[in-house]
């Protein structure tokens, strides 16, 4: 039997922490290893508790979820994956947290089964959460900030097949699903994804998708299958 997924809950509202704790504790493959009421408490708790996932409220007093996420990824060896918890999907704070390195986001109004699925998905690290939401956030920010020419230049250096894979990554497809879509082996797709991350200078799939939208490579329309 594999080890359960270890979860740390960081939210300044006790009621929210209690609710999330109850939902997670009911699952046999998940365990809550601790709670934090501030971003600073979360950062301090991670080295001792060693969670696999941190559910990070994006808006907390003092050290907010954005800065706490950045500190975890910068200061903690082998940091946990961060799943941002938010009230509003179009919150600019969520976008900044994703850019800081969060692996996805979860709405507080989500159903219990959606929350559990989100935690397991992030723990696996094999697909994006809420790709439409990330797309909308990225597009809205790109309209304000303009397209990033440096990112666009990096994407033009990807091979044609790597660009195909990146387009499908923006839809939230896993490596297995991408492999089926373009008739490649899963290991080949995995290699393409790793090269995309390296060439774009990003940490993970979420960061790659954000780069695709910020550069103008991906647009509001649904990507065509290669």
VENUR-V176068 format. One line per field, one symbol per residue. phi: phi as a letter, one per 30 degrees, with the letter a starting at -180 (. if undefined). burial: b if it has 16 or more other C-alpha atoms within 10 Angstrom, else e. A space follows every 50 residues. Layout:
# VENUR-V176068
phi=???
burial=???
This chain:
# VENUR-V176068
phi=.ddddcbccbadceddddddedddddcdcbbdclbbcbdddddddedddh ddbcdcddcbdidddddddddeddccdhdddccdcbdbdcdddddddddd kdclbbdddddeddddddddddddicadchedddedddddddddcidddd dddddddddedddeddeddddiddedddeddchbdddddededddddddd icdadedddedddddjdcbddddddd
burial=eeeebbbbbbbbeeeebeebbebbeeeeebbbbbbbbbbbebbebbbeeb bbbbbbbbbbeebbbbbbbbbbbeeeeebbbbbbbbeebeeebbbbbbbb bbbbbbebeeeeeebbebbebbbebbbbbebeebbbbbbbbbeeeebeee bbeebeebeeebbbbbbbbbbbbbbbbbbeeeeeebeebbebbeebbeeb ebebbbbbbbbbbbbbbbbeeeeeee
